C-alpha cells in the first residue's frame, strides 16, 4: 500500500492530458474541500469532507476540486498481487 496526502488543484478534465490509470485498487478519503472523482466511463462521484471511495485504479479516473480552495485528500493505492515484486508478503 502507498498512502499519500494530496492537494487537488485541477478543476476540469481538460487539465489532464488523459485519464489516470494504473494497476491495483485505490481508496480516497476527503480531508477538506469538495472533490469530484470522474471516471472515463462517464460515472462521477462528488465527495465532501469525511466521504470516501474505493475503486479499481485500472479504470481511467481524474480528481477534480469543486471548492474555491484546493481539495485535501488522503489516497491509498494498493497494487494488484500479480504486480508485486518477488518476496513481497
PASE-630823 format. One record per residue (C-alpha): x, y, z. Coordinates in pm, whole numbers, padded with zeros to 5 digits, always signed. Layout:
BEGIN
XYZ
...
This chain:
BEGIN
+00000+00000+00000
+00117+00352-00079
-00056+00620+00133
-00039+00979+00005
-00179+01313+00111
-00262+01535-00185
-00392+01882-00259
-00618+01867-00564
-00581+02179-00777
-00736+02060-01106
-01083+02199-01181
-01155+02041-01524
-01087+01714-01708
-00904+01926-01969
-00638+01995-01701
-00516+01637-01767
-00357+01508-02091
-00551+01183-02037
-00731+00992-01764
-00505+00839-01496
-00497+00459-01483
-00267+00209-01318
-00285-00142-01179
-00437-00214-00841
-00704-00051-00628
-00739+00292-00475
-00901+00441-00165
-00961+00815-00129
-01076+00997+00187
-01162+01368+00168
-00998+01568+00447
-01112+01912+00330
-01287+02085+00043
-01517+01928-00213
-01396+01665-00457
-01531+01514-00776
-01386+01182-00883
-01467+01138-01253
-01421+00814-01449
-01369+00766-01821
-01687+00553-01822
-01885+00872-01754
-01954+00796-01388
-01867+01062-01133
-01887+01092-00756
-01899+01413-00552
-01735+01377-00213
-01743+01607+00090
-01511+01607+00395
-01537+01270+00567
-01657+01091+00250
-01453+00811+00093
-01449+00593-00217
-01275+00267-00307
-01228+00177-00675
-01035-00018-00938
-00737+00201-01038
-00718+00046-01386
-01035+00236-01478
-00932+00582-01606
-01000+00849-01342
-00927+01210-01251
-00955+01404-00926
-01119+01748-00953
-01160+02012-00682
-01508+02162-00662
-01402+02404-00388
-01279+02759-00416
-00965+02629-00245
-00783+02305-00328
-00940+01983-00203
-00728+01799+00055
-00736+01419+00035
-00575+01104+00169
-00522+00846-00108
-00404+00488-00056
-00304+00285-00361
-00269-00091-00342
-00103-00272-00630
-00258-00592-00767
-00098-00916-00644
+00042-01010-00986
+00248-00690-00992
+00412-00729-00651
+00785-00794-00653
+00903-01148-00572
+00946-01198-00200
+00680-00945-00103
+00444-01058+00170
